[in-house]
Amino acid sequence: MTCPNLKCKKEFSFDYKKYLARKKLILLSTTIACFIVLAAVIISSVFLLDRRNIFIAEVKNEYESQFKKIQDEFTQENISIKESYDNEIKKIDVVVLKTQAAEHYKKIWEERKSYSSKYAITPREKAQLEMLALSKDKTKSIEDIIRGITIKAAPDNSTVNVLSSASGYSLDIDFDMSELSSGEEGTRTKHDSIDSLKKEIIRLVSKVTNDVFEFCQNMGLKSIAIGCRHYVRQYDDRNNYIENINEILYKISLNKKDLGELKDNPFLEIYLTTKYFKVEVDEFPNLSLEITEPYTYEPIKPIEPIPYKPIKLPDKLPEPIKLPELKLR
């Protein structure tokens, strides 16, 4: 075969059969290599899969073994606890347990009755401890002790008088209702009827009576008199206003016999206390409620506006508050 290039003019020889044989050999070699690689991949996959299944089976068996061991231990422990509990229940004597419980709570009750300091939690209980300590003070006279205890037991700003005689001591207390009840400042009241006002005053008088008697019952008291004061608007017979006075609206007394009845009442309930009241002063029939001029708000003074944010004053003031006032004829 001659080169087609005119300048070259060389001859080449080409054996078609050898070329075809070489191509077949290359193709066959490539095919065999691919089969070998594919076989290796398949064989290795099957081998690794078997190893994976074996590993999973081993882990699963170990987990089941550990789980069964823990479950058996838990079951055994549960059985042991139940047996121990059943044995403890069998050992309990209901009669002995009841006796121990009764003694325990009796001890607590005795400590509370003796005003043990570990049970003093509220301010009232702490004040009771102070009054108890004062009642046992041997350096003071009976009059001073009674007066001191009464001042602590009675509401603030109460008027306390102690009178002594051959037959014992008489205690006289007057307290302001506004010290124990909100909405009773001045001549105003939150109640809308005289009956409602009377019930609250009787309740407050009973409370003060119980507080005072609790700590003065062993001091030879001949009598206790307790009154509740409230500011009222006083008028003359022609219904002309005179002035506001702090008037005793309700006052009771308890003599020595009644105090003995209270001593047998361990809980000092309000009802049982009021049962022995002797009313000394009762101004409720002379009281009436009247609506006076309502309270008006003072006008709001203008405020200089802040340069960066002026203040807007309200266009309308709040509605006046109307409260009844006590009127004494």
C-alpha positions as a printed NumPy array, in Angstrom:
array([[  0.   ,   0.   ,   0.   ],
       [  1.453,   3.374,  -1.12 ],
       [  1.091,   6.595,   0.948],
       [ -1.354,   8.98 ,  -0.772],
       [  0.972,  11.917,  -0.046],
       [  2.924,  12.689,  -3.229],
       [  5.949,  13.863,  -1.312],
       [  6.086,  10.742,   0.904],
       [  5.719,   7.943,  -1.633],
       [  6.366,   5.273,   1.04 ],
       [  4.735,   1.874,   1.02 ],
       [  2.961,   0.321,   4.005],
       [  1.803,  -3.206,   4.608],
       [ -1.553,  -3.971,   6.537],
       [ -2.617,  -7.458,   7.607],
       [ -6.385,  -7.4  ,   8.158],
       [ -6.578, -10.861,   9.789],
       [ -3.968, -10.018,  12.405],
       [ -5.748,  -6.741,  13.183],
       [ -9.101,  -8.522,  13.608],
       [ -7.52 , -11.196,  15.796],
       [ -5.935,  -8.527,  18.011],
       [ -9.308,  -6.756,  18.396],
       [-11.043,  -9.997,  19.394],
       [ -8.301, -10.715,  21.919],
       [ -8.653,  -7.278,  23.507],
       [-12.457,  -7.595,  23.649],
       [-12.242, -11.069,  25.153],
       [ -9.712,  -9.936,  27.761],
       [-11.911,  -6.992,  28.737],
       [-14.98 ,  -9.233,  29.016],
       [-13.158, -11.769,  31.164],
       [-11.832,  -8.987,  33.452],
       [-15.364,  -7.593,  33.872],
       [-16.716, -11.03 ,  34.754],
       [-13.926, -11.519,  37.272],
       [-14.621,  -8.133,  38.936],
       [-18.39 ,  -8.778,  38.95 ],
       [-17.88 , -12.216,  40.479],
       [-15.602, -10.744,  43.137],
       [-18.208,  -8.096,  44.01 ],
       [-21.015, -10.66 ,  44.249],
       [-18.97 , -13.062,  46.334],
       [-17.783, -10.306,  48.717],
       [-21.359,  -8.977,  49.115],
       [-22.665, -12.403,  50.017],
       [-19.807, -12.898,  52.476],
       [-20.305,  -9.491,  54.138],
       [-24.071, -10.035,  54.331],
       [-23.512, -13.301,  56.142],
       [-21.091, -11.623,  58.549],
       [-23.63 ,  -8.806,  59.145],
       [-26.402, -11.263,  59.936],
       [-24.115, -13.136,  62.288],
       [-23.143,  -9.863,  64.088],
       [-26.785,  -8.768,  64.415],
       [-27.74 , -12.159,  65.787],
       [-24.928, -12.021,  68.35 ],
       [-25.931,  -8.502,  69.507],
       [-29.592,  -9.497,  69.693],
       [-28.807, -12.58 ,  71.731],
       [-26.636, -10.579,  74.118],
       [-29.352,  -7.912,  74.531],
       [-32.039, -10.529,  75.184],
       [-29.768, -12.209,  77.696],
       [-29.118,  -8.928,  79.556],
       [-32.809,  -7.987,  79.432],
       [-33.867, -11.346,  80.838],
       [-31.269, -11.033,  83.59 ],
       [-32.49 ,  -7.55 ,  84.576],
       [-36.11 ,  -8.688,  84.397],
       [-35.389, -11.656,  86.644],
       [-33.568,  -9.425,  89.144],
       [-36.462,  -6.939,  89.163],
       [-39.02 ,  -9.711,  89.625],
       [-37.006, -11.172,  92.479],
       [-36.616,  -7.761,  94.126],
       [-40.337,  -7.06 ,  93.737],
       [-41.171, -10.384,  95.359],
       [-38.731,  -9.649,  98.187],
       [-40.216,  -6.172,  98.8  ],
       [-43.759,  -7.555,  98.772],
       [-42.805, -10.271, 101.255],
       [-41.121,  -7.69 , 103.48 ],
       [-44.181,  -5.417, 103.257],
       [-46.526,  -8.302, 104.071],
       [-44.382,  -9.212, 107.063],
       [-44.446,  -5.604, 108.307],
       [-48.231,  -5.49 , 107.919],
       [-48.567,  -8.725, 109.894],
       [-46.427,  -7.273, 112.69 ],
       [-48.623,  -4.162, 113.048],
       [-50.935,  -4.221, 116.012],
       [-53.906,  -1.945, 115.283],
       [-54.602,  -1.356, 118.958],
       [-50.983,  -0.376, 119.679],
       [-50.871,   1.837, 116.589],
       [-54.061,   3.618, 117.614],
       [-52.688,   4.164, 121.108],
       [-49.411,   5.576, 119.765],
       [-51.251,   7.912, 117.377],
       [-53.521,   9.139, 120.165],
       [-50.525,   9.811, 122.424],
       [-48.686,  11.607, 119.603],
       [-51.55 ,  13.977, 118.812],
       [-52.317,  14.439, 122.482],
       [-48.736,  15.595, 122.982],
       [-49.061,  18.053, 120.092],
       [-52.352,  19.337, 121.481],
       [-50.867,  19.797, 124.952],
       [-47.94 ,  21.727, 123.465],
       [-50.315,  23.975, 121.531],
       [-52.439,  24.534, 124.634],
       [-49.304,  25.484, 126.553],
       [-48.364,  27.896, 123.713],
       [-45.142,  26.206, 122.671],
       [-43.062,  28.657, 120.637],
       [-42.459,  26.154, 117.816],
       [-46.135,  26.413, 116.839],
       [-46.166,  30.231, 116.762],
       [-46.266,  31.033, 113.05 ],
       [-48.727,  33.858, 112.464],
       [-48.339,  37.372, 113.976],
       [-51.38 ,  36.679, 116.164],
       [-49.796,  33.522, 117.608],
       [-46.538,  35.364, 118.281],
       [-48.467,  38.127, 120.039],
       [-50.146,  35.475, 122.178],
       [-46.716,  34.259, 123.288],
       [-45.805,  37.82 , 124.302],
       [-49.028,  38.093, 126.296],
       [-48.363,  34.751, 127.977],
       [-44.878,  35.859, 129.006],
       [-46.32 ,  39.107, 130.338],
       [-48.966,  37.244, 132.365],
       [-46.18 ,  35.32 , 134.162],
       [-44.058,  38.383, 134.958],
       [-43.679,  38.449, 138.779],
       [-42.037,  41.89 , 138.826],
       [-45.233,  43.749, 137.883],
       [-48.45 ,  44.369, 139.748],
       [-51.659,  42.624, 138.745],
       [-53.096,  45.917, 137.441],
       [-50.061,  46.514, 135.211],
       [-50.105,  42.918, 133.956],
       [-53.822,  43.057, 133.136],
       [-53.403,  46.446, 131.443],
       [-50.334,  45.282, 129.48 ],
       [-51.998,  42.078, 128.306],
       [-55.167,  43.946, 127.401],
       [-53.245,  46.525, 125.363],
       [-51.619,  43.7  , 123.377],
       [-54.865,  41.753, 122.974],
       [-57.067,  44.727, 122.145],
       [-56.945,  46.643, 118.844],
       [-54.559,  49.565, 118.465],
       [-55.532,  52.917, 120.001],
       [-57.955,  51.259, 122.447],
       [-58.807,  52.925, 125.747],
       [-58.02 ,  50.496, 128.594],
       [-58.935,  51.008, 132.253],
       [-58.334,  48.574, 135.136],
       [-60.256,  49.143, 138.374],
       [-59.442,  47.174, 141.524],
       [-61.71 ,  46.407, 144.463],
       [-61.892,  43.94 , 147.322],
       [-63.865,  41.508, 145.172],
       [-61.449,  41.584, 142.231],
       [-60.496,  43.591, 139.172],
       [-62.791,  45.203, 136.634],
       [-61.529,  45.662, 133.091],
       [-62.976,  48.294, 130.766],
       [-62.001,  48.488, 127.064],
       [-63.21 ,  50.776, 124.28 ],
       [-61.847,  50.212, 120.769],
       [-62.36 ,  51.847, 117.37 ],
       [-64.134,  49.81 , 114.718],
       [-61.872,  51.266, 112.02 ],
       [-58.902,  49.43 , 113.596],
       [-60.427,  46.029, 112.808],
       [-62.57 ,  46.647, 109.747],
       [-61.832,  48.482, 106.509],
       [-64.242,  51.03 , 105.045],
       [-65.145,  52.451, 108.479],
       [-62.894,  55.504, 108.546],
       [-64.445,  58.66 , 109.971],
       [-68.242,  58.801, 109.865],
       [-68.424,  56.736, 106.669],
       [-69.338,  53.057, 106.592],
       [-69.316,  50.312, 103.977],
       [-72.576,  48.854, 105.313],
       [-75.876,  49.594, 103.599],
       [-78.035,  48.901, 106.669],
       [-77.886,  49.379, 110.43 ],
       [-78.55 ,  45.665, 110.961],
       [-75.485,  44.713, 108.9  ],
       [-73.362,  47.195, 110.859],
       [-74.654,  45.823, 114.169],
       [-73.801,  42.221, 113.254],
       [-70.218,  43.123, 112.404],
       [-69.759,  45.175, 115.577],
       [-71.064,  42.297, 117.735],
       [-68.652,  39.944, 115.972],
       [-65.717,  42.302, 116.602],
       [-66.703,  42.763, 120.255],
       [-66.825,  38.971, 120.67 ],
       [-63.397,  38.591, 119.091],
       [-61.818,  41.177, 121.388],
       [-63.584,  39.605, 124.396],
       [-62.169,  36.178, 123.563],
       [-58.648,  37.534, 123.042],
       [-58.649,  39.386, 126.359],
       [-60.278,  36.607, 128.376],
       [-57.876,  33.974, 126.995],
       [-54.96 ,  35.528, 128.876],
       [-56.681,  37.234, 131.819],
       [-58.964,  34.415, 132.986],
       [-56.742,  33.454, 135.947],
       [-56.206,  36.972, 137.28 ],
       [-59.272,  37.297, 139.47 ],
       [-61.319,  39.445, 137.09 ],
       [-64.639,  40.524, 138.546],
       [-65.981,  41.789, 135.248],
       [-65.043,  42.72 , 131.701],
       [-66.69 ,  45.543, 129.769],
       [-65.907,  46.025, 126.079],
       [-67.268,  48.714, 123.779],
       [-66.938,  49.514, 120.095],
       [-66.603,  53.129, 118.968],
       [-67.36 ,  54.725, 115.627],
       [-67.358,  58.337, 114.478],
       [-70.882,  59.654, 113.864],
       [-72.437,  62.959, 112.824],
       [-74.24 ,  64.391, 115.873],
       [-77.486,  66.378, 115.478],
       [-79.665,  68.206, 118.001],
       [-83.426,  67.82 , 118.498],
       [-84.082,  70.209, 115.605],
       [-81.941,  68.116, 113.297],
       [-79.184,  70.715, 113.21 ],
       [-75.679,  69.343, 112.703],
       [-73.423,  69.833, 115.747],
       [-70.166,  67.944, 115.228],
       [-68.539,  64.58 , 114.548],
       [-67.938,  62.549, 117.712],
       [-66.311,  59.17 , 118.38 ],
       [-69.325,  57.524, 120.008],
       [-69.585,  54.124, 121.738],
       [-72.24 ,  52.392, 119.63 ],
       [-72.31 ,  49.058, 121.427],
       [-70.917,  47.959, 124.785],
       [-71.281,  44.701, 126.678],
       [-70.196,  43.386, 130.053],
       [-69.488,  39.964, 131.521],
       [-69.619,  39.405, 135.273],
       [-67.714,  36.82 , 137.285],
       [-70.388,  34.147, 136.799],
       [-70.408,  34.655, 133.021],
       [-66.611,  34.567, 132.935],
       [-66.791,  31.188, 134.657],
       [-69.044,  29.943, 131.857],
       [-66.524,  31.169, 129.291],
       [-63.748,  29.325, 131.103],
       [-65.545,  26.037, 130.386],
       [-65.677,  26.858, 126.665],
       [-62.269,  25.644, 125.353],
       [-62.789,  26.982, 121.832],
       [-64.283,  30.385, 122.755],
       [-66.739,  30.355, 119.876],
       [-68.345,  33.683, 119.043],
       [-71.887,  32.341, 119.501],
       [-71.129,  30.89 , 122.937],
       [-69.474,  34.158, 123.925],
       [-72.377,  36.381, 122.861],
       [-74.795,  34.162, 124.789],
       [-73.455,  35.605, 128.065],
       [-73.318,  39.253, 126.989],
       [-75.06 ,  41.858, 129.087],
       [-75.643,  44.889, 126.883],
       [-74.623,  48.135, 128.597],
       [-74.811,  50.529, 125.623],
       [-76.824,  50.119, 122.42 ],
       [-77.033,  53.188, 120.195],
       [-78.261,  51.362, 117.097],
       [-81.912,  52.448, 117.558],
       [-80.668,  56.055, 117.459],
       [-78.526,  55.543, 114.364],
       [-79.469,  56.184, 110.78 ],
       [-77.648,  56.168, 107.47 ],
       [-77.626,  59.223, 105.262],
       [-76.019,  59.967, 101.934],
       [-74.194,  63.27 , 102.243],
       [-72.466,  65.236,  99.538],
       [-70.397,  62.797,  97.522],
       [-66.692,  62.956,  97.677],
       [-65.386,  65.05 ,  94.805],
       [-61.946,  64.862,  93.329],
       [-59.726,  67.89 ,  93.374],
       [-59.149,  69.309,  89.9  ],
       [-55.955,  68.172,  88.277],
       [-53.451,  70.95 ,  87.95 ],
       [-51.973,  71.391,  84.486],
       [-48.505,  69.963,  84.081],
       [-45.88 ,  71.544,  81.935],
       [-45.618,  69.375,  78.832],
       [-42.375,  67.594,  78.159],
       [-40.825,  68.975,  74.959],
       [-40.535,  65.656,  73.174],
       [-43.847,  64.171,  74.402],
       [-46.657,  66.471,  75.659],
       [-48.978,  65.091,  78.354],
       [-52.673,  64.926,  77.52 ],
       [-54.961,  65.616,  80.503],
       [-58.212,  63.601,  80.793],
       [-61.296,  65.317,  79.414],
       [-63.573,  63.868,  82.109],
       [-62.987,  63.335,  85.839],
       [-63.983,  60.017,  87.507],
       [-67.495,  59.706,  88.88 ],
       [-67.852,  60.856,  92.536],
       [-67.934,  58.102,  95.182],
       [-71.067,  58.084,  97.335],
       [-70.753,  56.407, 100.761],
       [-73.35 ,  56.466, 103.553],
       [-72.49 ,  58.235, 106.8  ],
       [-73.648,  57.445, 110.335],
       [-76.051,  59.934, 111.85 ],
       [-76.812,  59.993, 115.607],
       [-80.064,  61.646, 116.704]])
